[in-house]
Amino acid sequence: MVSNRLPVDRVTAHDGTPSWKPSPGGLVTALEPVMRSNDGVWVGWTGTADDPQGPFEADGMRLHPVPLSADEIELYYEGFSNDTIWPLYHDVIAQPAYSRTTWESYVEVNRRFAEASALAAAEGATVWVQDYQLQLVPRMLRERRPDLVIGFFNHIPFPAYGLFSQLPWRRQIVEGLLGADLIGFQRRADAGNFLRAVRRLFHVQTPHGRVELPAAGDGKWPNSMSDQPRTVIARHFPISIDASAYTALVEQEAVRARAAQIRHDLGNPSTIMLGVDRLDYTKGIGHRFSAYAELLKEGKLDVDDTVLVQVASPSRERVETYRALRDEIELTVGRVNGEFGTIRHSAISYLHHGYPREEMVALFLAADIMLVTALRDGMNLVAKEYVATRADDDGVLVLSEFAGAADELKQALLVNPHDIEGLKRAMLAAVHMSRAERRARMRALRKKVLTHDVERWSRDFLGALAAARPTPSAVAAAEVE
Ligand code: F6P
């Protein structure tokens, strides 16, 4: 497994004592159970500048750190990954920066990840590269290790060619990805956008999601990066969660008691709405606040019996767009609470923290309505976590049609978060929905999430990868049969 972050980040206490905590974001949450059930090595960054940490074990996983300097964090991670690719791939919600300096750092760091992976991988191993920070790694790795089977999964959207074509390094990115045998995307539309980019840039056909590459050396481009022609497959594989871990937590008495305590601490309102997001401009937190504030203003909701709890976990705090977003969101919270709050009740309970999974499950259980109003989101695993938690077949999911999860969770109340009136209508419909309708919708949602869990996702991806490029041992076994 190769990803920008390892599943744990280094933390250093005030007295200098080091320890490890789970890394932020849905990627690690999804991949950790996959790695626990496979005997493999995980290559990635420890989250700290110039960390001299060598290979180590954590929670039974073998981790191989790739060190990043302070400059590389600024240029490769905060710069090219999160100030260029992230906004570009999320439909330019924020303006991407196109900087040659950050691009050079991205190339250099991708090269180091490829080298570290080439060193860590056994002969004929399967290497699974994750996400937009490492799009050049598949090609760089294939050039170093043609024996490897290489998969790539893009956790975020892949934009339409009209936007992708803005990127000055669009060819290099596509060539980098084509080093893989299988390229996975969240939604069918993402895979379609990528294949269109391949067709537009290289004037080749892509029937049934297949890109046929000619042998290197026959002068055609893109070439296969090997002396044989090669096929690359691009397809969608919607990611999911370890659903059974959530259903197991719901059964814990302490978690259920905590949910009841949360309701009590919030003043036992009739309706608790909940938002849980990394503090990111793609998540539509401001749109959700606007709709909620208008409903309060119009008297359609009342702070005496409604509260919106917003967990906004800190993210990418040194990137200017994220700082500006934090200021904007916190200003809005202050205004809404100032205008509509009372001595007894706040309109919005805003928490700028990350919480352990037990606390999140208790919050999901306590919440009558879950608001996922992303303007663009690869998948949104929080939506699936809420559903997995609601073993009581209760609760209403309001879900943006621009989140990948909307392709699967069709029984949610689907919304266009840009349409504030539509969002208000959906919020009110959720507040007033009958128990019978809540149950029917949640049952259907749960069926989907519980049967399409992360184990199935990784099995599907790895199965398709093995079929796309059988390892020498699989070929030998098939010949014996
Ligand atoms: O899935 C999107 C993603 O960027 C992951 O790659 C990442 O691990 C997570 O969100 C959190 O972001 P970051 O690593 O920048 O804190």
Residues whose N, C-alpha, C, O or C-beta is under 5 A from the ligand:
A	BS01	F6P	R5 P24 G25 G26 L27 D131 H155
